[in-house]
């Protein structure tokens, strides 16, 4: 047996128990942002971490394809493969939604102060 640790030496929770992980799936809708002037495609929810927005932490791009590319850069994938894009005549209407998702590893011990790893999806 090894000698006991000094009281001032922190003991990591994960060094005592294996870290349990759970997969979370985060969903995002891309849609026409009728609430913003200028024909913007927006994400719902807004202000997603890592996503490069043009303005207001909601406006992604002027076209659905460009918006999907920005979401794909941070790991989101279309829920349907291939995704159904709106027709050209419906792009700037509220007649369409593109659903995207991202699978995230989540550390089930993240509420403990001495856990080594935290979730990979903010």
ABEGO torsion letter per residue (X at the ends): XBBBBBAABBBBAAAABBBBBBBBBBBBBBBBBAABBGGBBBBOBBGBBGBBBABGGABABABAAAAAAAAAAAGBBBABOBBBBBBAAAAABAABBBBBBBBBBBBAAAABAABABBBABX
